[in-house]
């Protein structure tokens, strides 16, 4: 009789450890999924940022070239 109760107690402890194992696995899987989602979000952000930077650089080149050409025509001190 005594060994039967002790056996049931060990089964309960085993079930508790298996529950913690499953919970640990679920948390680890959740963290892995969040990491993958974060990586894809960061890659999408960097793609948009690079496109915006290229557009900004092109506009800046146009502005500098138009400013340089207008300065050489109008404000060149050596032409006086």
C-alpha positions in Angstrom: 0.0 0.0 0.0 2.8 2.4 0.9 4.7 1.8 -2.3 1.6 2.5 -4.3 1.2 6.0 -2.8 4.9 6.7 -3.3 4.5 5.7 -7.0 1.6 8.0 -7.5 3.6 10.9 -6.0 6.5 10.2 -8.4 4.1 10.2 -11.3 2.8 13.6 -10.3 6.4 14.9 -10.1 7.1 13.4 -13.5 4.0 15.1 -14.9 5.1 18.4 -13.4 8.5 18.1 -15.0 7.1 17.2 -18.4 4.7 20.2 -18.1 7.7 22.5 -17.4 9.5 20.9 -20.4 6.6 21.5 -22.7 6.3 25.1 -21.3 10.0 25.7 -21.8 9.8 24.4 -25.4 6.8 26.6 -26.1 8.6 29.7 -24.8 11.7 28.9 -26.8 9.7 28.4 -29.9 7.9 31.7 -29.3 11.2 33.5 -28.9 12.5 32.0 -32.1 9.4 33.0 -34.1 9.6 36.6 -32.7 13.3 36.7 -33.7 12.5 35.7 -37.3 9.6 38.2 -37.5 11.9 40.9 -36.2 14.6 40.1 -38.7 12.1 40.3 -41.6 10.7 43.6 -40.2 14.2 45.0 -39.9 15.1 43.9 -43.5 11.9 45.6 -44.8 12.7 48.8 -42.9 16.3 48.9 -44.2 15.0 48.4 -47.8 12.7 51.3 -47.4 15.4 53.4 -45.7 17.9 52.7 -48.5 15.4 53.7 -51.2 14.6 56.9 -49.3 18.3 57.7 -48.9 19.0 57.1 -52.6 16.1 59.5 -53.5 17.4 62.1 -51.1 20.9 61.8 -52.4 19.7 62.2 -56.0 17.7 65.3 -55.0 20.7 66.7 -53.2 22.9 66.1 -56.3 20.4 67.9 -58.4 20.3 70.8 -55.9 24.1 71.0 -55.7 24.6 70.9 -59.5 21.9 73.5 -60.1 23.4 75.7 -57.4 26.9 75.3 -58.8 25.8 76.1 -62.3 23.9 79.2 -61.3 26.7 80.4 -59.1 29.3 80.1 -61.9 27.0 82.1 -64.2 26.0 84.9 -61.8 28.2 85.1 -58.8 31.7 84.3 -60.2 34.0 86.9 -58.8 36.6 86.2 -61.5 34.3 87.3 -64.3 34.3 90.9 -63.2 
